Amino acid sequence: MEMPLSLSKRGAKSMTRIEAEKIYRSTVKRLLAFVYVNFLTSWDTETEAPAGAMELEGRQFSTLAEIEYEIQTAPEFCEAVEQLYEERESLDPVLKHEIQEQHKEIDKMKRIPKEEFAAYRELLAKAYPAYVDAKQNNKYEDFAPVLEKIVEYNRRLMGWLEKEDRKGYDVLLDMYEPGSTQKEYDEFFDLLKKEIVPLAQQVDKIDLPYDFGFGELEYDVERQKQFCEYMRDVMCVDRNYSIMMESEHPFTTGFGTDDIRITNHYYPNAFVSSIFSAIHESGHGLYMAQCDKALNDTLSGDGASMAMHESQSRFYENMIGRSPAFWEAHYGKLKETFPEQLKGVSEEAFVHFINQAKFSFIRTEADELTYPLHIMLRYDIEKKLMEGDLHVNELPSYWNSLFKEYFGLVPETDSDGVLQDVHWASGDFGYFPTYALGSAYAAQFYHKMSSDFDIDQALRSGTTEEINRWLKEKVHRFGASKYPKEILEYATGETFNPRYYVDYLTEKYTKLYKL
């Protein structure tokens, strides 16, 4: 297997720093073009492309992946990165961070066989439509062979990328949250199991004293779309640089600060789902839009990590979007949009409805309190899958047994169980834990923001403008030019402290349920 070659082993330097920077920046320009193409093709695959086109598209993805691999592992580019890495202390902060990351990325790429890298991209292109078909028809057995290949690749990937200080599942966790380890996540989830799980079990047994029948009525999808567009305006998401379409699973993607694409999914009998998906995905979009525009021409744009991205989406969705102050400003508009369904429904009843906590099957529809349990379940499954202790064919039955243990419920279909998330079809093993970590980051940001200004008063103005401004200054503008832990400490003045998350949930649900 080809391994990276350091200058220390090659002897004398063969290029100057100026030459190295020139080569680096010209190569980055080409790599960004591939990022753009991958973004566009991924968007097309998940929104508009016909299912029959996937095999043809998959072959093109494979060829593009080979070319991208060759650019990123070209000797001249590797030498330029190595040269700049040796002189990194004299570089400007953004370039220094980027060179450190590229140095690691090149090392990773050179450890992965090119033909495997290309074949995997082709496999993922075919996996998404296969997953959607299996979910819609409740046929896990149709998707299992594809998933097995994805799992096998990720197991091999762990072997290719492991180092003395990072082996096994830690390799995948680090790809989504730099520096994270199974040990850290285990400690974090142990705290949640100790303090949040008992609270969730207690709350699940209590019914709030309201008639929530309005939540099961039918809500016109076109009117839902109109209200979700209104929500984007409330959050100050610029329509000149963003769009919202439909997909099976809501997501956000984009390129730089000026091309942000959001999707949503609409259920006639579950109208709040689209509202909070719109808020959640707009949170991702704002993070991208409020990066420093100077980062658009670098590899340091977008978010610092998946957990940092999730901290923004879940901050807006839960701490802002589910707050009473938010709906003081917008419940009137919602009733105006759905006058028949919400006739006689008070603002107080609606706020309690969107904040109620009950064990349920679907992660994306879960309330704040029970949500971490959904993540812990997936985390536990991923560990066993990656360690080889669980086979893909055993996933549905194991999922159901673990779900019974965590929630006291058993999914009636695989579509409501093991097939409900798209992540494994995308090869995103190591991603799920960042959702819970992101929620904890969000609570720490919320605590600090609350000490800087009155959040509720800001929300009563009708938009999130003041909140957006704080996050742009403290978090968003840095993009990926700093590590997430650096940004968290800059924004809050503290290192990561999960107690803020535990205390936030405990205080909120103790008050809501009068415990």
N, C-alpha and C positions, 0 to 999 in steps of 0.2 A: 504494500500500500504506500502511495506517495505521501511523504510527510513534509511539513514546512521546513525550510532551510533558513537558518538565521545567519545574519551577516557575521556574527562572531565566529562562525564555523567556515565562512567563505573568505575570510581575510580582509584585505583592504576594501574600503568603500569605493564603489564604482560610479556613484552619482553624488552631486552636491545636494544640499537641502533645497535650494531653489528648484533644481531639476526634479527632486522628489515631490515637492509640492505641486509642481506643474503636472506631472504624471498622475498624481493622486487626484487632483481636481478634475482633470479631463476624464479620468476613469469613472469618477463619481457621477459626472454628467451622464455618461453612458448607462451606469447602473440605475440612476434615477429614471431613465427612459424605460428600463425594464420594470421598475417598480410601478410606473404608470401603466404600462401594458398589462402587467399582472393584475393591477387594480381594476382596469376596465374589463378584462376578460372574466375576472371573478364576479364583478357586478353583473355582467351580461349572463353568466351561467346561472346566477341565483335569482334573476328577475325575469328576463325576456327570452333567453335562448330556448329554442324548441328542444325537447328531450332527445329527438332523433339526431341532433347535431353533436351530441356529446362525444361520440367515438372519433369523429373527424377533428373536433376541437382538442380532444385529448392528445392526438398525435402532434398537433401544433404546439401545445403546452410542453410536450416532451422536447421538441426541437428548441424552443425558446429557453427551456431550462438548461439544455446543454450549452447554448451560447452564453447564457448568463454565468454559468459555472466557469466556462473558459475565461471570461473577462475577469471574474473575481479571483481566479487562481493563476492568472497570467504572471510569468516570472517578473516582468518589469513592474507591474503593480505591487506584487508581493515585496519586491525589493524596495520600492518607494515607501510602502507602509513600514517596513522594517527600519529603514533609514530614519523616518520621522518618529517612529516609536523610540528609537535610541535617543532622540533629541526632544522627546515629548515635554520635558520640563520647561523648555524655552518657547513652546508653542502657545498661541492664545487659548483660553480655556475651552472654547467650543471645539476647536480643532484637536486639542489634546485629548478631550473626552472621546471624540470621534475616532481618533487614531487608536486609542486603547481598545475601543470596541471592534474596530476593523481588524486589529491584530488578532483578537480572539476569534472573530468571524472567519478570517482566512484560515486560521488553524483548524477550525471546525470543518470548513469546506474541503480542505485538503485531506481530511481524515475520512470523508465520505466518498466512496467510489462514484465517479461521474455517471456511469451507466445506471447505477442504483438511484442516484439523485433524479435523473431524467425520467426513469421508469416510475418513480414514486409520484412525480408531478402528474404524469399521465393517469396513474391510478386514481389520484384525488379528483381529477377532472371527471372521471366516470363515477366516482363514489357518491357525489352529491345527488344526481338524479336517481341513482339506485336507492339512496337513503329516503328521498322524498316519496318515491313510489312505495317503498316498504312501509313507511309510516302511514301514508294515506290508505293503504290496503291492509294494514295490520299484519304484515308478513315478514317478520324478523328473519325467517329462514332464507328469504330471497336476498337479504342484505348481508347475512353472516359471512359468506365466502369473501366478499369484498373487505369487510371489517377485519377478517382474520389476516388478510394480506397487509392491511394498515398496521395492525398490532405487531405483526412479525417484523415489519420494517422498523418500527419504533424500538423494538427490542434490540435489533441489530444496531440501530442508531446509538443507543446507550453504550453499546460495546465499542463502537468506533470513537465516541467522544469522551469516554471516561478517562479520568486522570487520577492521580494518587489521592487527591483531596476531594474528588467528586465522582462518585460512581453510581450505577444503577439509576433509580428513579430521580435522584438528585440532578442528574444531567438534564432531564426534561423540565423539572421545576425551575432550574436556573434559566432556561430558555425564555420563560414567560415572566419571571420576576428575578432579575439579576441578584445573585448572592443567596437566594432562598434555598433552604434544605428541608428534607423530610423531618429532621429533628426539630427545626423551628416551627414548621406547620403542625407537627404532633403536639408540641407544647401549647400552641395557639388553640387548636381544636380541643385539647384536653380542658383548657379553661372554659371554653364554650359548653362542653359537655357537663362540666361541673356546675356552672351557674345559669346557663341559658336553657338547657334542655329541661331541667325541673320546672322552670318558670313557664316554658311552652306547654308542658304537660298539664300544669295547673290551669293555665288560661284556656286550653282547648276544651276543658270541661265546663266552661262558663259561657252562657249565652247573653249577649248584650240586650238590654230591654227596648229593642226597636224592631219594627217590622221592616225587614230587608227584602220583601217580595219584589220591590221595584227593580232589584238587580237581576231578576230572572226574566223580565219583560223583553220584548223584542225592540231593538233600537236600530233604526235605519242606518245602513252602512255608509251611505253618502253623507248623511248628517254627521256621523262619527268622523268621517274624513275632514269635514269642514271644521269641526271642533278641534281636531288634532292640528290642523293648520293654524287655527287660532292660538293653540298652545305654543306652537313654534314662534309666533309673533310675541307672545308673552315672554318667552325666554330670549327674545332678541336674536334669533337665528336668522341671519340675512338671507333672504330668498334669492338674491342675485348670485349667491355662491353655494346654494344648497338646494336639494330636492328631496321629496319623500315619495316613495313608491310602495308597492306591496311585495311580500315574499312569504314563504311558508314560515320562516323563523325571522323575527325582526332583527336587524343588524345595522351597523353604521360602517361605512368605509369612505375612502376619499384619497385625495392627493394634495398635500400641502394645505394651505389655509383657504384656498379659493375654489376647491371642488369637493364638496362634502355631500355624500349621498346616504340617505336614511331610508330604511324600509319599515313597514308596519304590517300587522295582520289584524283583520277585523272580524269579530264574532258578533252576530246579531243578538245573541242572548247573554253576552258578557261584555257590555259596553265599556266598562272601566279598563279592560285589558288594553285596548288601543290607546286610551288616554295616557296611561302610565308607560306604555311602550314609547309613545311619542315623546314624553318628558325624559325618559331614560336615554333613548337614542339621541335626543337633542343635547343631552349632557355630554355624550361622547363628541357630538358635532361641535359644540362650543369649545371643548378642549382643543380640538384641531384648529378651529377658526381663530382662536386667540393665542396661538403660538406666535412667536416673533417671526414676521414675514421673512426676515433675513435667513431663517433656517430652511426656507423652501428649496434653496439650491444646495442643501447639504443632506447628509444622511441622518441628521439630528432633529428633523421635524417630527410632527405627530407627538405621541405620548411617551413618557419615560419608561413605562412598563404596562403590562396588562392590568396589574392591581391598581396602578395609579389611574389608568383609564376608567376602570370600574369604580374607583372612588368618586370620580366626577359624575358618572351616570347615576350611581346609586345615591349620591348626595342630593342631586336634583330630584330624582324620582321619589325618594322617601323622606328625607329631612326637610326638603322644600315642598315638593308636590303633594305630600300627605298632611301638611301642617294646616291647622285651622285658619291661620292668618292668610295663607295662600287662597283658600276657598272663600274667605270673606270678600276677596276681590273678584272671584271668577265663578262662584256658584250661580249667580244671577244669569250669566251668559250660558251656562250649562242648562239651566231650567228653560231659558228662552229657546235653546236648540231642541230640547226634548220636553215640551210643555205637558204633553199627555202623560208620559211615563213618570215624570217627577212631580206631578200635581199632588200637593199635600205633603210632599217630602221636605222636611226641614233641613236647613244647612247642617245643623247639629247631627241629625240622623245620617246624612250623607257622609260627614267626616268620620263618624264612628263606623260606617259601612266600609269605607276604604282603608280603615286602620284595624279592622277586626282580625284576630289571629285564630286560625283553625288549621289543623293538619289537613293537607291536601296532596293531590298526586303530582301536580305540574309545577316544576321549579319556577318557571317564568311568571306564574300567576301567584306564587307564594307570598305571604305577608312577610314583613321585616323580621318578626320574631322566629318563625319556623324556617325561614329561608336558609340559615346556616346549616340546618340539618340536612337539607337537600345537597349542599356542597360536601358535607362530611361523608355522606353516603357515596357520592361519586369518587371522592378522594380515596376512601377505603377500597372501592372496587378497582380503581386505577392501580393502586399499589399491588394488589394481587395479580392483576392482568400483566403488569410489566415485570413482576417477579416470576411469572410463569406458573403461579399457583392457581390460576383460573383460566379456563379455556373459553374461547369466544362462544362456542355452542352452549356453554353453561350459563352464559350471562343472563338471559331472561329469568331463569329460575332463581339464580343467586340474587339478582336485583330484587325480585319479589320477596324473597325471604328476609333480606336485609331491610327492605322497606317496611315489612311487617314489624321487624324489631325496632326500627327508628320511629315509625309513625302509627303503628297499630292498624295499618291499612294494607290491603293487597290490591295492586292495579288489576282491573278486569281485562285489560288489553296491553299488548306490548307497546302500542302507540302512546298509551298513557304511562308507560313504564320505561323500559330500556331504550325505546326509540324516540323519546320525546325531545332529545337534544341533538343538534346537528354537529356538535364539536368533535366527536369521535370519527364521524364521516369525513371531517376536515383534517384528521390526524392530530388534533390538538390535545394530546395527552400531556398533563402538567398545567393546563390552563384553568380548570375548574377551581382549584384552591384560591386563585387570585380574586375570585368573586367575593369570597368571605373576607380575605385580607383587604380588598378594596373597600368593603363596608366599614371595616375597622379604621382604615385611613380616613374615610369620610367623617366618621364620628369625631376623630381628632381634629380635622379641619373645622368641623361645625363648632366644637368647643372653643377653639381659638377665635373664629369669626365672631362668635357671640360676645366675646370680650372686647371686640373692636367696634361693633355697632349693633343696633337693635335690628335683628333680622326680621322679626315680625312686622315692625314698622316699615321696613324697606319693602316687604312683600305687599303691604296694603296699598302701595303706590300703583300697583297693577302690573309691574314687570319685575324681572329679576336683574335689572340693570346694575344696581349697586352690588349685588352678590357676584355677578359676572366680573365686575371691575376688580373686586378683592381677589377672586380666583385667578384672574389674568396676571395680576401683579405678583401673587404669591406662588402660583403653580403653573398656569398655562403657558406663559411666555417662554419658559425654559425648554418646552418641548422635550426632546430626548437628549438635550445637551448636558444633563446632569443625571446622576443615579437617583432612583426614587427615594431612597433613604435620605439623600442630601436635600432633595426638594421638601420632603416632609419636615425635616428639622428646620430648614429655612422658613417655611410657612408657619410652623407652630412653636418653634423655639425649643422643641423636645425631640428626643428619639422616639421610635415607635412605642406606643403604650396602649395595649389592647383593653386596658381598664376603661377607657373612654367609651368604647363600643359596648362593653358589658353594662356600664353604668347608664348609658343612654337608653338601651333597650329595657333595662330594669325599671328605670324611672318612668319611661313612657307607658309601658304596659301595666305597671302597678297603678298608675294614675287612671289610665283608660278603663281598667277592669275593677278599680276600687278595691285592690287587694290589701 
